Amino acid sequence: MVFVAATLGACSSSRPTRAPVEDRGLAAGRLPAPSAPAPAAPEVAKPLPGAENAGKPGYYTVRPGDTLMRIGLETGQSWRDLARWNKLDNPNQIEVGQVLRVIPPVSGTSGGSSAAPEPAASGVVTRPIGAASVTVSPVPAGSAASSASATAPAAASSVASKPEEAKPDASAAADAGISFIWPASGAVIAGFDEQKNKGIDIAGKPGDPVVAAADGRVVYAGAGLRGYGNLVILKHNNTFLTAYAHNQTLLVKEDQTVRKGQKIAELGASDADRPKLHFEIRRQGKPVDPAKYLPPR
């Protein structure tokens, strides 16, 4: 009896083994737990507008700190033209590394060729001067020899009597059909230095007249270019621009045509340490020494 009771007690204290249970949740209509999302593919950087033209002549790569107005000054173009040539909806939104066209389209648009005269809308039409201005008349065959002998001494004398060009820069402006005058009557207080001063500074009193140095079209009139204050920029042809900075009052508007000697502003001290006119001449966008283009005083 004792043995039987002990055996029964041992059997009653052991836990029963559970049968395996199969999960039929999927069959019952429950969805499996969602798996972790796959990592997104890395986004490929899109090339900036105009990247295919980087380094080509007639194109400019935007650098840190650039604005469309500054690029226009550096390249000798109107910022409005740059915006139109590059189809910029917002001229204030350009990106570092973006490549912009800075010369007129060659053909097929109103811009025309870079070598052609500017369109009539610019108000400035340029004509090549030099070989094209020489008229050659046909000579009858019978008098060819006598004409040659008669014209040779004249040609030689004209070459011999031609004075040396003491100012090749001014001569280049003359060849482009431009002769500059002084834009203000004061004394020069700072000369040209390509690194430190990209023009000359002319002293004066607030309100003194500032006049156009040559015929041209106003491509900028405002105060949006840091360091220049109230600024006027005139475009004279496809080669030359002039800039008039630190004015007190601007008397012209963009796209206005002006004549040489016309009052375009009043001298001032905007964004400057004293009343003065900062005057620049730019040839194909590059600053040049105005003293080499202005007449002697």
DRENVO-295896 format. One record per residue (C-alpha): residue number from 1; x, y, z. Coordinates in steps of 0.1 Angstrom, whole numbers, always signed. Last residue first. Layout:
! residues N
{pt NUM,{X,Y,Z}}
...
This chain:
! residues 297
{pt 297,{+427,+1186,-685}}
{pt 296,{+438,+1158,-707}}
{pt 295,{+411,+1139,-725}}
{pt 294,{+398,+1107,-709}}
{pt 293,{+406,+1072,-721}}
{pt 292,{+440,+1066,-705}}
{pt 291,{+429,+1083,-673}}
{pt 290,{+400,+1059,-671}}
{pt 289,{+423,+1030,-663}}
{pt 288,{+406,+998,-674}}
{pt 287,{+382,+975,-656}}
{pt 286,{+373,+943,-675}}
{pt 285,{+337,+938,-686}}
{pt 284,{+344,+939,-723}}
{pt 283,{+362,+972,-717}}
{pt 282,{+350,+988,-684}}
{pt 281,{+354,+1024,-676}}
{pt 280,{+349,+1033,-639}}
{pt 279,{+340,+1065,-621}}
{pt 278,{+338,+1068,-583}}
{pt 277,{+323,+1103,-577}}
{pt 276,{+330,+1119,-544}}
{pt 275,{+314,+1131,-511}}
{pt 274,{+332,+1114,-482}}
{pt 273,{+335,+1080,-466}}
{pt 272,{+314,+1062,-492}}
{pt 271,{+282,+1041,-493}}
{pt 270,{+263,+1071,-505}}
{pt 269,{+285,+1101,-504}}
{pt 268,{+271,+1124,-531}}
{pt 267,{+274,+1137,-567}}
{pt 266,{+241,+1144,-584}}
{pt 265,{+231,+1121,-613}}
{pt 264,{+225,+1118,-650}}
{pt 263,{+233,+1152,-663}}
{pt 262,{+238,+1149,-701}}
{pt 261,{+274,+1155,-713}}
{pt 260,{+273,+1127,-738}}
{pt 259,{+237,+1118,-746}}
{pt 258,{+214,+1095,-727}}
{pt 257,{+190,+1067,-737}}
{pt 256,{+168,+1053,-709}}
{pt 255,{+167,+1016,-705}}
{pt 254,{+170,+1019,-667}}
{pt 253,{+160,+1053,-653}}
{pt 252,{+178,+1086,-650}}
{pt 251,{+183,+1114,-625}}
{pt 250,{+199,+1095,-596}}
{pt 249,{+205,+1115,-564}}
{pt 248,{+233,+1115,-539}}
{pt 247,{+257,+1095,-560}}
{pt 246,{+282,+1071,-546}}
{pt 245,{+290,+1055,-581}}
{pt 244,{+291,+1063,-618}}
{pt 243,{+299,+1033,-640}}
{pt 242,{+309,+1033,-677}}
{pt 241,{+305,+1004,-701}}
{pt 240,{+324,+997,-733}}
{pt 239,{+327,+968,-758}}
{pt 238,{+292,+959,-771}}
{pt 237,{+283,+996,-773}}
{pt 236,{+279,+1025,-749}}
{pt 235,{+264,+1008,-719}}
{pt 234,{+258,+1031,-690}}
{pt 233,{+258,+1021,-653}}
{pt 232,{+244,+1044,-627}}
{pt 231,{+249,+1037,-590}}
{pt 230,{+236,+1049,-556}}
{pt 229,{+260,+1033,-532}}
{pt 228,{+289,+1014,-549}}
{pt 227,{+302,+992,-522}}
{pt 226,{+273,+966,-524}}
{pt 225,{+255,+966,-557}}
{pt 224,{+217,+971,-552}}
{pt 223,{+216,+1009,-550}}
{pt 222,{+199,+1018,-582}}
{pt 221,{+202,+1027,-619}}
{pt 220,{+214,+999,-643}}
{pt 219,{+215,+994,-680}}
{pt 218,{+212,+1031,-689}}
{pt 217,{+219,+1035,-726}}
{pt 216,{+248,+1053,-742}}
{pt 215,{+263,+1085,-755}}
{pt 214,{+296,+1093,-737}}
{pt 213,{+310,+1104,-703}}
{pt 212,{+274,+1109,-690}}
{pt 211,{+273,+1138,-665}}
{pt 210,{+275,+1141,-627}}
{pt 209,{+265,+1175,-615}}
{pt 208,{+275,+1187,-580}}
{pt 207,{+248,+1180,-554}}
{pt 206,{+271,+1171,-526}}
{pt 205,{+305,+1187,-532}}
{pt 204,{+332,+1172,-553}}
{pt 203,{+362,+1150,-554}}
{pt 202,{+368,+1125,-583}}
{pt 201,{+377,+1089,-575}}
{pt 200,{+392,+1068,-603}}
{pt 199,{+383,+1032,-614}}
{pt 198,{+388,+997,-603}}
{pt 197,{+404,+1007,-570}}
{pt 196,{+422,+981,-549}}
{pt 195,{+433,+953,-573}}
{pt 194,{+431,+970,-607}}
{pt 193,{+445,+1002,-592}}
{pt 192,{+432,+1035,-608}}
{pt 191,{+438,+1068,-591}}
{pt 190,{+424,+1083,-560}}
{pt 189,{+418,+1120,-554}}
{pt 188,{+412,+1132,-589}}
{pt 187,{+401,+1168,-588}}
{pt 186,{+366,+1179,-594}}
{pt 185,{+348,+1187,-627}}
{pt 184,{+327,+1155,-631}}
{pt 183,{+320,+1130,-658}}
{pt 182,{+351,+1139,-678}}
{pt 181,{+346,+1133,-715}}
{pt 180,{+349,+1101,-735}}
{pt 179,{+352,+1096,-772}}
{pt 178,{+335,+1066,-787}}
{pt 177,{+332,+1053,-823}}
{pt 176,{+348,+1019,-816}}
{pt 175,{+380,+1030,-832}}
{pt 174,{+379,+1060,-809}}
{pt 173,{+378,+1037,-779}}
{pt 172,{+407,+1017,-793}}
{pt 171,{+426,+1050,-798}}
{pt 170,{+420,+1059,-761}}
{pt 169,{+436,+1026,-751}}
{pt 168,{+465,+1031,-776}}
{pt 167,{+473,+1064,-759}}
{pt 166,{+504,+1079,-775}}
{pt 165,{+493,+1069,-809}}
{pt 164,{+520,+1082,-832}}
{pt 163,{+510,+1109,-855}}
{pt 162,{+499,+1101,-891}}
{pt 161,{+520,+1123,-914}}
{pt 160,{+541,+1095,-928}}
{pt 159,{+510,+1074,-935}}
{pt 158,{+493,+1102,-953}}
{pt 157,{+525,+1110,-972}}
{pt 156,{+528,+1074,-983}}
{pt 155,{+492,+1073,-994}}
{pt 154,{+496,+1105,-1014}}
{pt 153,{+528,+1093,-1029}}
{pt 152,{+511,+1061,-1041}}
{pt 151,{+479,+1078,-1054}}
{pt 150,{+495,+1093,-1085}}
{pt 149,{+515,+1063,-1095}}
{pt 148,{+486,+1040,-1090}}
{pt 147,{+463,+1064,-1109}}
{pt 146,{+488,+1066,-1138}}
{pt 145,{+490,+1028,-1139}}
{pt 144,{+453,+1022,-1137}}
{pt 143,{+444,+1048,-1163}}
{pt 142,{+435,+1026,-1191}}
{pt 141,{+418,+1000,-1170}}
{pt 140,{+394,+1024,-1155}}
{pt 139,{+396,+1028,-1117}}
{pt 138,{+369,+1015,-1094}}
{pt 137,{+362,+1037,-1063}}
{pt 136,{+373,+1025,-1029}}
{pt 135,{+355,+1041,-999}}
{pt 134,{+374,+1038,-966}}
{pt 133,{+350,+1036,-936}}
{pt 132,{+350,+998,-936}}
{pt 131,{+388,+997,-930}}
{pt 130,{+384,+1018,-899}}
{pt 129,{+351,+1023,-881}}
{pt 128,{+327,+995,-873}}
{pt 127,{+292,+1009,-866}}
{pt 126,{+275,+1009,-832}}
{pt 125,{+239,+1015,-825}}
{pt 124,{+228,+1026,-790}}
{pt 123,{+191,+1029,-780}}
{pt 122,{+191,+993,-768}}
{pt 121,{+158,+987,-785}}
{pt 120,{+174,+992,-819}}
{pt 119,{+192,+960,-815}}
{pt 118,{+230,+961,-809}}
{pt 117,{+252,+961,-839}}
{pt 116,{+264,+926,-849}}
{pt 115,{+296,+909,-836}}
{pt 114,{+278,+892,-807}}
{pt 113,{+253,+879,-832}}
{pt 112,{+216,+884,-828}}
{pt 111,{+198,+889,-795}}
{pt 110,{+164,+888,-811}}
{pt 109,{+168,+851,-815}}
{pt 108,{+178,+826,-842}}
{pt 107,{+215,+835,-842}}
{pt 106,{+246,+839,-820}}
{pt 105,{+228,+843,-787}}
{pt 104,{+240,+875,-770}}
{pt 103,{+270,+871,-747}}
{pt 102,{+270,+863,-709}}
{pt 101,{+254,+829,-710}}
{pt 100,{+252,+816,-674}}
{pt 99,{+267,+785,-657}}
{pt 98,{+254,+776,-623}}
{pt 97,{+282,+767,-599}}
{pt 96,{+269,+789,-570}}
{pt 95,{+232,+792,-576}}
{pt 94,{+211,+820,-590}}
{pt 93,{+179,+833,-576}}
{pt 92,{+176,+871,-576}}
{pt 91,{+169,+872,-613}}
{pt 90,{+137,+853,-608}}
{pt 89,{+122,+837,-639}}
{pt 88,{+157,+833,-654}}
{pt 87,{+155,+824,-691}}
{pt 86,{+193,+825,-695}}
{pt 85,{+193,+851,-724}}
{pt 84,{+165,+870,-707}}
{pt 83,{+181,+872,-673}}
{pt 82,{+214,+882,-688}}
{pt 81,{+197,+909,-709}}
{pt 80,{+181,+923,-678}}
{pt 79,{+214,+922,-659}}
{pt 78,{+228,+945,-687}}
{pt 77,{+262,+933,-700}}
{pt 76,{+298,+942,-696}}
{pt 75,{+309,+910,-681}}
{pt 74,{+319,+922,-646}}
{pt 73,{+291,+947,-645}}
{pt 72,{+265,+921,-656}}
{pt 71,{+279,+896,-631}}
{pt 70,{+275,+922,-604}}
{pt 69,{+239,+928,-613}}
{pt 68,{+232,+891,-615}}
{pt 67,{+245,+887,-580}}
{pt 66,{+277,+869,-571}}
{pt 65,{+287,+863,-534}}
{pt 64,{+300,+828,-540}}
{pt 63,{+308,+822,-577}}
{pt 62,{+285,+817,-607}}
{pt 61,{+302,+802,-638}}
{pt 60,{+302,+825,-668}}
{pt 59,{+297,+817,-704}}
{pt 58,{+308,+835,-736}}
{pt 57,{+338,+812,-742}}
{pt 56,{+332,+777,-729}}
{pt 55,{+345,+768,-694}}
{pt 54,{+312,+754,-682}}
{pt 53,{+287,+750,-710}}
{pt 52,{+274,+716,-700}}
{pt 51,{+267,+729,-665}}
{pt 50,{+241,+753,-680}}
{pt 49,{+216,+748,-652}}
{pt 48,{+231,+728,-623}}
{pt 47,{+235,+690,-626}}
{pt 46,{+209,+671,-606}}
{pt 45,{+223,+653,-576}}
{pt 44,{+213,+616,-575}}
{pt 43,{+192,+608,-545}}
{pt 42,{+205,+577,-526}}
{pt 41,{+180,+548,-529}}
{pt 40,{+157,+546,-499}}
{pt 39,{+164,+519,-474}}
{pt 38,{+137,+491,-475}}
{pt 37,{+109,+496,-450}}
{pt 36,{+110,+472,-419}}
{pt 35,{+85,+444,-423}}
{pt 34,{+48,+447,-415}}
{pt 33,{+34,+421,-391}}
{pt 32,{+15,+394,-409}}
{pt 31,{-21,+400,-419}}
{pt 30,{-49,+382,-400}}
{pt 29,{-75,+364,-422}}
{pt 28,{-79,+331,-403}}
{pt 27,{-54,+314,-426}}
{pt 26,{-28,+339,-416}}
{pt 25,{-36,+334,-379}}
{pt 24,{-33,+296,-382}}
{pt 23,{-5,+293,-356}}
{pt 22,{+0,+255,-350}}
{pt 21,{-1,+244,-314}}
{pt 20,{+22,+216,-302}}
{pt 19,{+7,+193,-275}}
{pt 18,{+12,+203,-239}}
{pt 17,{+31,+179,-216}}
{pt 16,{+14,+173,-182}}
{pt 15,{+31,+185,-151}}
{pt 14,{+44,+159,-126}}
{pt 13,{+30,+160,-90}}
{pt 12,{+2,+135,-96}}
{pt 11,{+25,+108,-109}}
{pt 10,{+48,+110,-79}}
{pt 9,{+18,+108,-55}}
{pt 8,{+5,+77,-73}}
{pt 7,{+38,+60,-70}}
{pt 6,{+41,+69,-33}}
{pt 5,{+6,+55,-26}}
{pt 4,{+13,+22,-44}}
{pt 3,{+45,+17,-24}}
{pt 2,{+28,+24,+8}}
{pt 1,{+0,+0,+0}}
